[in-house]
Amino acid sequence: MGQSFAVLLPRIQETFLISPVQVGALITVREIFAGVVSLPGGILSDYLNRYRAHILTICLVLFGVGWLIIATAPTYSLLIVGMIIIASAGSVWHLPALVELGSRFAEKRGTVFAIHGAGGSIGDIIGPIATGLLLAYLSWREILTMYVSLPMILAVWTYLLFTRIDKADQNQERRIELGAGRSLAEQLKVSRSILKSTHIWRVNIVAGLRGMCFVVLITFLPIYMHDSGFSSRSIGFHFGLLWAIGLPMSPFLGWLSDQFGRKIVLVPALLYSSVMVTALAYGGTGPGFTLLIVLLGFSVRSDYSLINATIIDIAKQRAETTMLGLLSFSRFLMGAFAPLIAGGLYQYISMQATFLFVAGMFLLSAIIFASVNLKLESD
């Protein structure tokens, strides 16, 4: 639903008569709360790992509540409230889900994380296209209200599924045994040990820079297209196309990283994204724009799965959810400032300046990840 919301942003902007900077502020609030919640969320998810079914179910219910608030919001301030709820739920949801996948498929972690991301991309493909088509017949409020039912249905399904799995799941028993007898203080001590003796902080910075790039693109690309004369259908089509290209590429890059290493795959992917976004800054809005969107799709959604896999590699079944929470904290907190900067660049200079800002962040993230020593290990 996140990419569907991107397609709706131009209509929301028109409804509330808000500036690009105010749009950026709305996304900044989302990123701040997602980051603030992710760190304690990761710690508690490790500490309460036997209650993962309850945690995931509550997150899905809160998703629905947040979207309903946005759909019915009479004021800009209530939009912010809805964003806070959605951001908090989304931030916590991904942490136990990723750790579960990482522990089950340790030898193929990059591939599995990429497939997991590709699965999410299916919604990112269908959602923007469907939303763009629906905008011809329904208001953005009616569309969001209709979408509220999806997380509510998934909440029931998730609770029943994970409760059933946990009853006879040896992997669940193993995870509980690993944390058995470990107090919260001991868990934090393990986390500090990992932070001190590895390059995990550099990976967190890369995740933050990459998060800055992503949040700017999904926020201002649809607004730029709307201001350039693209219809809602065309905006939805281009966003669906962007994620559709990444659908087969993400598992492929994940498999490559399992075979040859995270760094040898991720650094070129980040550099490639930098080049493509730079090209977008000078590509205009004609057929070349569509081609560049296709080319950007090869990397823009594939890289983050590899970053998540790198974090789990380093943690080695020690406070994994806490480490992912720390990564999300860094990513969202750094990403929180990006929409404000990008909104100012777009409003007072041009979208070209915004694109070049994103390209620079991709380049910097590639340079930093190239310096990461993945062979360092905790005690």
N, C-alpha and C positions, 0 to 999 in steps of 0.2 A: 504493500500500500504506500510505501514511502515514495516510489517513483510516480505513482498515480497522483500523489499530493503535489509533486513537482509540476505536473501538467495543469493542476488546478490553481497553482500559485498566481498566474496572471489574472485570473478571474477574482480570486480573493483580494488581490491588490486593488482591483477596480472597485470591488464592493466596499472596502474600508477606506479607500482613497489614501493609501499609504505609499510612501516613497521607497525607492530601492534600499535606502539605508534602514528604514523601518522593517522591510522584508528581511534584510540582513540581521537586524536585531532579534526578530522572531526566531530565526534559525540559530542565532548565537545563544539564546536562552535554552533552546533544545539541547545544544551541544554541551553547555555548562552543566545542566542537570544530569545529562547522561553520563558525563565524566565524574561528577561528584558522587553519584549513586553507585557507579561501577566499582569503586575501590572497596567500600564497605560491603557491597553486594558480593564481590568476589570472596572476601574473607568469610562472610556468613555462609556462602554457598559451599565452601570447603568445610566449614564447621558443622553445617546442617545437611551434609551430602545425602543422608538417608531420606530426606524429605524433598527430593528433587521434583517429584510429581506435583506436590503442593506448590512449590515455588514456580514451576513452569505454568501451572494452571492459573495462579493468581496473576502472573504477568499477562497472560492472554486476556483475562477479564479486564484488566486495567487498560489494555490496548483499546478494547471496545468502548470503554467509558471515555477515554481520551478523545477518540474520534467523534463520539457523540457530542461531546462538549464543543469541539471545533465546528461541527456541522450546525449546531444551534446557537453559536455564540453571537450575541448582538453587538459586542464591542471587541476592540482590538485586545484589551486586557484579558478577556476570556479565551481568546485564541492562544494567548501565552500560557494560560492555565492548562488548556488541553495539550499543548506541546510538552509541558513539564511532565504530565502524567504519562504520555506516550514515550517520551525519552527515558524516563525512569524504568518503565516496564521493559522496554527494548534493551536497555543496557544490561539488566539483570538476566533476561531471558537467554542471551547468547552464551553466557559464561558456563553454566553447568552442561548445556547442550554440546559445546565444543570439547570440553574436557571428557565427556562421556565418549564421544567419537574418537578423540585422541588416545584414550586408554584402550579402547577396543581394537584399534587398528594402528598400533604403534609403528609397525614396519612400513606402512603405506599412508602415513599421516598426511603428507602433502597432497596425495591423490584424493584421499577421503575428504579432507577439508575443502578441496577445490570442488569436488562433486557436491558437497553440502552447499557451497556457495552457488554452484550452478543450479541446484534445485531452487534456491531462492530467486535466481535470475528468471526462472520461468514466470513467476508472478510479476517480476519487473518488466518482462516482455509483454505479457498479456495485459497487465494493469494499465500502462500508459496508453496503449492502443485502444483498449475498451473505453477508458476514461475520455480520450479525445473524441471518440464516436458518440458517447453518451452526452457530451456537452452540447451537441447539436439539438438535443431533445430535453435535457434536464438541467437544472441549476447545479452549481457545485455543492450546495447544501444538500440537495436531494441525493446526489451521487454518494456523498460521504455517509449520509444516513443509511443508505442501502448497504454500503460496505461494512457498517458496524456489525452486522450479523456474522460475518466471517470469523473474526477472532472469538466470538462467543461459542460458535459451533466447535471450533478447534480446541477451545478450553475443555469442553466435555470429553472430546476424543482423546486429548493429551492425558488427562487425568486417568481415564480408564486404561489407556495403553500402558503408561508407565507404571501404574499400580500393578497391573497384571504381569509385566516383565519383571518387576522387582521381587515378586514372590519366589521365582525360581531362577534368578539371575546370579550366576556365580561371579560375574564381573562386579556386580553390586556388592556382593559379600567381600570381594577382594578389596574394593575401594574403601569400604568401612573398616576393614582390618588394618589398612595402611594408616588410617587416621585414628585408630583405636588408641585410647589412652593419651592422646595428644591434646593438651589444653590449648586455649586460644593464645596464651603467652608463648607456648612452645611453637605453635604454628607461625606466629609472627617472627620468632627467632629464626626459623628455617627460611622464611621469606627474606629476612635481612641478610642471611648468609648467601643466598642466591644473588641478591643485588650487589653484594660486595665483591664476589669472586667470579662474576661473569660480565659479559658485555650486554646484558639484557636491557640496560638503560639506553644504550644506543639504538637497540631495536625499537624501544618505546618511542624514541624521538623520531625515528623513521615512520612509525605508525602514525604519530601525530602530524607530521608533515604530509603524509599521504592522505590522512583524514581531512586536512585543510584543503587539499586539492579537490577531493571528492565532494565535499559539502558545498564548495563554491560552484562547481560545475552543475550539480543537480539543482542549485538554487537559482543561479543567474542565467544559465543557458536557456531555460524555457522563457524567461522574461525577455532576454535578448531576442529570441526568435519571435516572440509575440510583438515586440516593438519593431521588428524588421518586416512585419507583414505576414508571418506564417500563421495559418489557421490552427485551431485547436486540434483538428485531425492530423495536420502535418506535424505539429509538435509531438503529439502522442506517437505518431509513426516513427519519428526520428529517435525518440527515447526508447521505444520498443526495439528498434534496429540496433541501437547502441548496446543494449543488454543481450540481444539475440546473438550477436557476433561473439560475445564472451562466453556463451553457453558451452560450446565445444572446446573453446580455447582454455578455459579454466582447468578442467580435468587434465588436459594435455600438459599444461605448464606444471600442474601439481605432480604428475607422473615424472616429468623431467627432473623436478627438484628432488624427488625420492631417489632417482637413479644417479644424478650427477651433483647434487648439493643445492641448498637453498640459494646461496650467493650467486652462483654461476647462472641461475635463471632469473632471480629477482632484480639484480642490478641492471642487466640489459632491458628488462621489462619497464623499469622506472625511467631509464634514459629514453626508451622508445616513446613513452607517454609524454615526456617533456617535449620531444620533437613534434609529436602530433598536435599538442595543444598550441605550440608556437605556430605551426602551420595554420591552425584555426584562426589565430589572431590576424593572419593576412589573407585568409582564403575567401573572404566575402560570404555571401549567402546564396550563391547559385548552386549548380550541380556539384561543384567542387566541395561545397560545404557538406553535402550528403556523403560524398566519398570519404571525407576526413572523419566524419562521425563513424563510418564503418571501420576505418583503419584504427581509430581510437578504441573501438570496442574490443580489439584483440588483447588489450592489456588493462583497461581501466578497472575491470572488476576481478581480474585474476590475481592481482598482486597481494591483496589483503589476506587471502587464504594462506599464502606462503608465509606471511608475517606471523599469523596465528600459529602455524605449524612450527615456526622457528622458536616461538616462546615455549611451546610444549616440549620441544626438543631440549631446550636449555633447562627447564624445570625438572624434567626426568621424574615425574610422579611425586614431586614434592611441592605441595601448595600450588598446584597447577591453576586452579580457579582463581586464587589470589593473584597470581602472576598475570593471568588474562585480565583480571579486574584492573590491575595496575596499568596494563597496556591500554585498556579502554579509557581509563582515567586520563592518561597522557594524550591519547588520540582525540578524545572529545574536548578536553580542556584547551589544547592547542587549536583544534578546529573551531572552537567557540569564537575566536577573534577573527578568523578568516572571513566570515560573511560580512562583518562590519567593515573590514579593510576593502573587500571586494565591492561592497555596496557603495563605498565612498569613491573608489576608482571608477566604477560604472557611472555613477551619478555626476561626478565632477570632471572626469576625463573621457573615458570611452570603454567599451567592452574589450577593445584591443588591449588596453592596459590591464584589465582583469585577467584575460587569457595569459598574458606574459607573466603576471604574478603567479598564476597556477603553474606555468611551465618552469618557473624558477624554483618553486617548491619541490616539484618532481625531480629536478636536477640535483638539488641539495640532498634530498632523501637518498638518491642513488649513490652519491659520494659518501654519505655517512654509512650506509649499509655495506659499502665496499670495504670500510675500515673495521667492520665487526669481526672479532675473532670467535668463531663458533666452536673452537676446540677447548676453550676455557671451561672448566667444570667446577661446580660447588663441592665443598667438602662432604 
